[in-house]
């Protein structure tokens, strides 16, 4: 019996709101395909890292998405052992998690504006910087990416 070497992908996640990305969706595609060959939901760490294992060697398109952020897509070649994937900055402002920042996202933010965690109409989907309040900083994050669409594989 031949043992296959372990292959891990270690994602380095960047975002303007800090290194904490609570949960990611990571999909790997064969180039030219729109069907994911691997799908993972790893938890991000406080250092902005997440890892997955059990990926066959080869070259893939990798799509990374987190709830309030737009999706990023890149290319990774997986070899034996640990493979580091440096993900470009995830752009904040996707309140409704549809991978596009539009008036719908602004409406969600407006409904929670100047509210804090624990108040009746506070919506954590509009708290892009994760500080427990929907403020001008959150509005600024949304405005800086307004009418931007997340990348597609």
C-alpha positions as CSV (number, residue, x, y, z in Angstrom):
1,X,0.0,0.0,0.0
2,X,1.4,3.4,-1.0
3,X,0.7,6.4,1.3
4,X,-0.1,9.6,-0.5
5,X,1.8,12.6,1.0
6,X,-0.4,15.2,2.7
7,X,-1.1,18.3,0.8
8,X,-2.4,21.4,2.6
9,X,-3.4,24.8,1.5
10,X,-2.7,27.6,4.0
11,X,-4.5,30.8,3.1
12,X,-3.2,34.2,4.2
13,X,-6.2,36.5,4.2
14,X,-6.0,40.3,4.0
15,X,-8.7,42.8,4.7
16,X,-8.7,46.4,5.8
17,X,-10.9,45.6,8.8
18,X,-8.2,43.4,10.5
19,X,-7.0,39.8,10.3
20,X,-10.1,38.2,11.9
21,X,-12.2,36.4,9.2
22,X,-14.7,34.2,11.0
23,X,-15.7,31.8,8.3
24,X,-14.7,31.4,4.7
25,X,-16.0,29.5,1.7
26,X,-13.1,28.1,-0.3
27,X,-13.9,26.5,-3.7
28,X,-11.3,25.0,-6.0
29,X,-11.9,24.6,-9.7
30,X,-10.1,22.9,-12.5
31,X,-9.2,25.6,-15.0
32,X,-11.9,26.1,-17.6
33,X,-14.6,24.5,-15.3
34,X,-17.4,26.2,-13.4
35,X,-18.0,23.2,-11.1
36,X,-15.9,23.1,-7.9
37,X,-13.9,20.0,-7.5
38,X,-13.3,20.8,-3.8
39,X,-15.4,22.9,-1.4
40,X,-14.3,23.8,2.1
41,X,-15.6,26.0,4.9
42,X,-12.6,26.6,7.2
43,X,-12.7,28.9,10.1
44,X,-10.3,31.8,9.9
45,X,-7.9,32.5,12.7
46,X,-7.1,35.7,14.6
47,X,-3.9,35.9,12.5
48,X,-5.8,36.0,9.2
49,X,-5.0,32.4,8.3
50,X,-7.1,29.4,7.4
51,X,-6.1,26.0,6.1
52,X,-7.5,23.0,4.3
53,X,-6.1,19.6,3.6
54,X,-6.5,16.6,1.3
55,X,-6.2,18.4,-2.1
56,X,-4.6,16.5,-5.0
57,X,-1.6,17.9,-6.7
58,X,-2.4,20.1,-9.7
59,X,-3.2,23.6,-10.7
60,X,-6.6,25.1,-9.6
61,X,-8.5,28.3,-9.6
62,X,-9.3,29.1,-6.0
63,X,-12.2,31.2,-5.0
64,X,-12.3,32.7,-1.4
65,X,-15.4,34.4,0.0
66,X,-16.4,35.5,3.5
67,X,-19.9,36.8,4.5
68,X,-19.5,40.5,4.4
69,X,-16.7,40.5,1.8
70,X,-16.4,40.2,-1.9
71,X,-15.0,37.0,-3.4
72,X,-11.4,36.8,-4.6
73,X,-10.2,34.3,-7.2
74,X,-6.6,33.3,-8.0
75,X,-4.5,30.4,-9.3
76,X,-2.7,28.0,-7.1
77,X,-0.4,25.1,-8.0
78,X,-0.6,22.4,-5.3
79,X,2.5,20.3,-4.6
80,X,3.3,17.9,-1.7
81,X,3.3,19.3,1.8
82,X,2.2,22.8,2.7
83,X,1.2,25.3,0.0
84,X,0.7,28.9,0.9
85,X,-2.0,30.9,-0.9
86,X,-1.7,34.7,-0.4
87,X,-5.2,36.0,-1.0
88,X,-5.6,39.6,-2.2
89,X,-7.4,41.9,0.1
90,X,-11.0,40.9,0.7
91,X,-13.2,44.0,0.1
92,X,-15.8,44.7,2.8
93,X,-19.4,45.9,2.2
94,X,-21.4,42.9,1.0
95,X,-24.2,43.1,3.6
96,X,-26.5,40.6,1.9
97,X,-23.7,38.2,0.8
98,X,-24.6,38.3,-2.9
99,X,-21.0,39.1,-4.0
100,X,-21.9,42.6,-5.3
101,X,-22.0,45.9,-3.4
102,X,-25.2,47.8,-4.4
103,X,-28.0,49.8,-2.9
104,X,-29.3,46.7,-1.2
105,X,-26.1,46.6,0.9
106,X,-26.5,50.4,1.6
107,X,-30.1,49.9,2.7
108,X,-29.0,47.2,5.2
109,X,-26.3,49.5,6.6
110,X,-28.7,52.5,6.7
111,X,-31.3,50.6,8.7
112,X,-28.6,49.8,11.4
113,X,-26.7,53.1,11.2
114,X,-25.6,54.5,14.6
115,X,-26.8,51.3,16.4
116,X,-24.7,49.0,18.5
117,X,-24.8,45.3,19.4
118,X,-27.8,44.6,21.6
119,X,-30.0,47.3,20.2
120,X,-33.2,46.2,18.5
121,X,-32.5,47.0,14.8
122,X,-28.7,46.4,14.9
123,X,-27.7,44.1,12.0
124,X,-24.2,42.5,12.3
125,X,-24.1,42.2,8.5
126,X,-23.6,45.9,8.3
127,X,-20.8,46.0,10.9
128,X,-18.0,45.5,8.4
129,X,-15.2,46.3,10.8
130,X,-16.6,44.0,13.5
131,X,-16.4,46.6,16.4
132,X,-20.0,46.0,17.5
133,X,-21.4,49.2,16.1
134,X,-22.5,50.4,12.6
135,X,-20.8,53.7,12.2
136,X,-19.3,56.1,9.6
137,X,-16.3,53.7,9.4
138,X,-18.6,50.9,8.1
139,X,-20.2,53.4,5.7
140,X,-16.8,54.3,4.4
141,X,-15.8,50.7,3.8
142,X,-19.0,50.1,1.8
143,X,-18.7,53.4,-0.1
144,X,-15.1,52.6,-1.1
145,X,-16.3,49.4,-2.9
146,X,-19.7,50.6,-4.0
147,X,-20.9,49.1,-7.4
148,X,-18.0,46.6,-7.2
149,X,-18.6,42.9,-8.0
150,X,-16.7,40.1,-6.5
151,X,-14.5,38.0,-8.8
152,X,-15.8,34.9,-10.5
153,X,-13.9,31.7,-11.3
